[in-house]
Amino acid sequence: MYNEDLLSFEQIAEATKTDWWTVKNMFKAKGAELLSTKERGIRRRSRDFEKIYNLHYVDGLAFTKIYKEYGLSPTYCKQVLRENMSTLKK
C-alpha cells in the first residue's frame, strides 16, 4: 500500500482500521524507508503520466472530461504532463 499504491499513513490507517501513528511506528520499527510527502507526490505523478498522456493526447479528452470520468483534476493533469513530458522518447 505504501510503496506500490503510494498511500499516506492516514490512508493506510483508514483502510486497515487502525491509527495512522500506529502504522508509522510499525514502518519505523521494521526499518522501512519512509518517503516524504513531496517524494510520494513526485512518484505518484510519474506513475500517472502515461495514463493522463494517453487520455489527453491520444484519446483527445479535455482535462475537464478527464476530471469527470477519472477524478483527476485539470490542475493535477497539467502538473503531471509538465513534470514528465521530458521522459517521452523522441
N, C-alpha and C positions, 0 to 999 in steps of 0.2 A: 504494500500500500504506500509506503513512504518513498521507496526508490522507483518503483515501476509506475504507480499512478500519480506520484508527486503530491500526495495529500499532506496537509499540515497535521500537526499533533491534534488539533481540535477536531479536524475531520475524521481522523483515525479513532479518536476517543468516542465521537458520536456513533461511528459505525460499529464499534466494539462495546458500546455502552459502559465506558469507563471514564475516568477523568483525564484531561489532557496532560496534567503533570505526572500522572502515573505512567502514561505512555512515554513521555520524555525521559523520566527517570529510568525506565526499563531500557530504552535505547542507550542511555549513558552507561548504565550498568553492564550492558553487553559490549560496550566499546564501539558502537556503530558510529559511522561518520555522519555528523549532523550537518545538514545544509542550511545556509542562511535563507531567509525569505527571498532575498534577491536572487540567489543561485537557483532556488527551486523555480522561481518565475522564469528565469532565463531558460532553464531546461524544459519547462512546460511550453513556452513559446516556440522553442526549437522543435519540440515534438509535434506541435500543432501546425507547423509551417506547411508541410506537404498537403494536408487536408484543406487548409484555407487557400493555398495557392491554386489547387485544383478546382475548388468551388468557385473562386473568383475569376481566374484567368482561363481555365479550361472549360468549365461549365457556364461561365458568363454570368454568375449570380452577383447581384449588387450586395453591398455589405448589409443593407437593411434586410434583405431576403435571407442572407446567411444568419443574421441575428434571429429572425422569426422562426426559421426552420431548425437551427442548430444551437441557438442560445449563445453564440459568440458575438460579443458586441462589436460594432463598427470600429471603435477606438482600439480594441484589442486586436482585431484583424489587421488594421493598418500598422500597428506596432510590430506584430509578428512578421508581416511582409517586409517592413523597413529593416528590421534587425537581421533577417535571414535571406534576403534576396542575393546577397553575395555568395551564398552557398550553392547556388544553381550552377550546374555545369554548362559551359557555353559550347 
